[in-house]
Amino acid sequence: MPATLYRREALIGLGQLTLGSLTLPSLLRAERAVAAVGNPRARSCILVFLWGGPPQQDMFDLNLSAPDGIRTKFKPISTNVPGVQFSEHLPMLAQQMDTMALIRSVTHKSDNHEPSVYHMLTGYTDNALVVPRNQRKRTSAPHVGAVLGCLTGARGELPQFVNIPRPIQHDGVKYAGTHAGWLGARHDPLELPDTPLVEGKPRLDFDFPQGVSSARVAQRRGLLSMIESTDRQLQRRPEAFGLEAAKERAFNLIAAPEAKRAFNLDLESAATRERYGRSHYCEAFLLARRLVEAGVRLVTLNWMYFRPDANPLNPWDNHGGTAALGGVSGYDMLLKDYCLPSLDRGLSALLTDLKQTGLLDETLVVVMGEFGRTPKINAAMGRDHWGALQSVLMAGAGIRGGTVYGASDSHSAYVKDDPVRPEDLLATVYHSFGFAPETMIRDLEGRPHPISAGTPLTSLFG
């Protein structure tokens, strides 16, 4: 069932009531009030998170008037919207600009991964976050996917919120802001394990481990119940609220035919798989589409490592130098030979399929990172972390295609017009689902919180 929602006005009204008038019926009426806005278009969202910092100057905001040492080395190409140019290494996306809105003025104050990820995915800041490692906790603010799952409820057997192909993590430490936090375990995402390579590539499909049958899963469930019956005290703690429900869903999911079908990419034709591309993250775009088709509310595609092995590389966080990997080396080489072509192919195929099936009308697609990259090219011929500016793409669910919002200066370094904060971006996501920023949800202690402190970019919607 959807979580209880509140209007801020209703809560203020309750605060003005005397204790004697605070009756159960008045409480129930207040808790049934829903802060809805307009005509919601979105039923699902695919959030493509380019962890590490996609360079705005080399992708969607080319700084052609900037001096040497700042100006992009890539050539601009025209999109199918007059006056809007992309990098030469994004030719397929350039022909879909009329489907997308481009926001060139997203900004915040951090240049570190941990607080930036937290801010971009939750809309909150937390000065207590540890850098360089910040394990997620039940005191963390909830990820946008957990909030949407809480607001809208599940659709079918699949969970409300799925992270693919892996959570944002380092050395087993999962970042704060990437699960349900103080909303509780019942709203945590389904996450696939960071699997090793299988025949040269990681597995993205979902199935029982080899040799594990449904019967064995059921037996393990009974054993788990017996073990946990000795520790009921834990279940009474507020921070543990929702664990039983989460485990129930997990056991139901592992045997659900809907889940197996959604995660089985072999059900797609060879032509479709080739169109998306056979690389790890291109296939993740295809999996995201299948999960949305199956009813998942929010799919986060966390684009992190090039390969999950002893020497992982995240090309979006490439600061320059040489990163020998199959003949690919250096910042420019990684961008033009791997990052940009893979994003161009996978995202273009996703948008095309969503349009052709009509799902784009009710699926919001968002592409962003935790920050952008520095205007100045460093001594290693790369770019460094830069919270002051990044570009973000949005499409679907009523977004007006061909829109450019905000502007940067001539160096693509700072916002010139219409700054957009992370909380404004998330308020826009919630708006597309029909929820105003003042919509309230409760934490594990029962305290109400507004879903966003931001202002939705309503001009992006048709």
Secondary structure, DSSP 8 states (H G I E B T S, - for coil): -----B-HHHHHHHHHS-GGG--HHHHHHHHH---B-S----SEEEEEEETT---GGGTTS--TTS-TTTS-SS-EEE-SSTT-EEETT-HHHHTTGGGEEEEEEE--S--SHHHHHHHHHHS---TT--SS--B--TTS---HHHHHHHHH---SSS-SEEEES--SEETTEEBTTSS-GGG-GGG--EE-----EETTEE-------TT--HHHHHHHHHHHHHHHGGGHHHHTSGGGTTHHHHHHHHHHHHH-HHHHHHH-GGGS-HHHHHHH-SSHHHHHHHHHHHHHHTT-SEEEEEE--SS-SSS---GGG--BS---BTTB-SHHHHIIIIIHHHHHHHHHHHHHHHHHHTGGGGEEEEEE-S-EE-SS--TTBS--EETT-EEEEEESTTB-TTEEE-EE-TTS-SEEE--B-HHHHHHHHHHHTTB-TT-EEE-TTS-EEES-SS---GGGB-
